[in-house]
């Protein structure tokens, strides 16, 4: 029997102060990929990046939907999300990372 795969949405703070949102099954590995320039084209020129938010989600579909929802937020709401460790309405999410 295989391991249960975990799913995460994350936000990175880039060296130029911008925020990048993504989905992964392994936040540590993905952060390393971003910092080695082997992940998103956006972050390649904005290294180093710092992991500032991680939210565990139920599955890949939920993760991709949540990633999209976060990407649609204005910067100030993303910052509030990071500060609260939950969504910008104050609801908290399970973060097991």
Secondary structure, 3 states (H helix, E strand, C coil): CCCCCCEEEEEEECCCCCEEEEEECCHHHHHHHHHCCCCCHHHHCCCCCEEEEEEEECCHHHHHHHHHHHHHCCHHHHHHHHHHCECCCCCECCCCC
